[in-house]
């Protein structure tokens, strides 16, 4: 992937799992807002990566790894329709990196 010589990044951790098994992070969405294009932000967790930050009312198909902004203003990472924690074995304490 291209990008600047020095990528900008925000790091945090998975702090909890919700009832659907989505990863709740401590990464504030406000810190990611500096990215010039939210559709090109890379979100990495547990050796996996997704592109873009989406609103909660996204229309991504089932089985899509996705980062969304939760009601508290932080990032959630999940797989639509699937428990990401069970499927990928990612749990509390895992590092989350947002890069642009």
N, C-alpha and C positions, 0 to 999 in steps of 0.2 A: 504494500500500500504506500501511496505517496505521503505527502504531508510536509510540514515545515521541517527544517533541520532539527529543531527541538520541539517535540510535541508538547502540548499543554495537557496536564492531567490532574485529576482529582482522585484521591484514594480514600477508601473507607473499608468497612467490614459488613458482613451479614450479621445482623443483630438479633434476628428472630425469623420465624416462619409463620405465615398466616394459615388459616384453616384449609386453604387449597394447596398448601405446600410451597407457595411462592416465597422467594427470599426477600425479606425486608432489610434494607440497608440503612446505614447512617450517612449515606452520601446525599447532601442537600441538593435538591434540584436547582436552587438558586446559584450554586457554584458552577453547575454545568451550563447555565444560561449564557455564559460568556462565549460559548462555542458559536462560531458564525453560522453554522448550519446544523440544527438538531438532527436532521436526517442522516448526517454523516458521522455522528459521534459513535465511537466504538466503546462498548461496555464489555469488560472482561471479568469472568469469575470462574474459578475452578477449572481452568484450562479451556474454557469455552468463551466464544465471543459473539455478540450480536451488534448489529448496526442500527443506530437511531434510538431516540427516546420518544415514546408515543403517549398520547393521552389515554386515560382509562377507558374511553369509549372507542378504542381502536377497532378495526375490522379485520385484523390479521387472522388467517386460518388456524384451525386446531393444529397443534404440534409445532408452532412457531416459538422459538426462543425470543423473548421480548423484554425490553426495559420500559417501565411506565413510571409516571409520577404518582405517588399515592396521596391520599387526602392530607397527610401530615407534611407534604412537601419534600419527601425523600424518594429515592428510587426504589422500586420493587423490580425484581427480575423473576420471570417465570416462563413456563412453556404453556401456551394456551391450551386449556383442557387437560393438562397432565401435571402431576405433582413433580416439580423439578427436583426437589430434595430427594425423593425416592428414586427417580429415574437416573439422575446424574450423581447422586451421592454427595451433594453439596449441602453443607450445614452451617450453623452458627459459627462465627469466627473466621470464615473464609474471606480472603481479601477480594475487594472489588475495585477495579480500576476503570475510570472513564477517561478516554483519550480523544483529543481532537487536534 
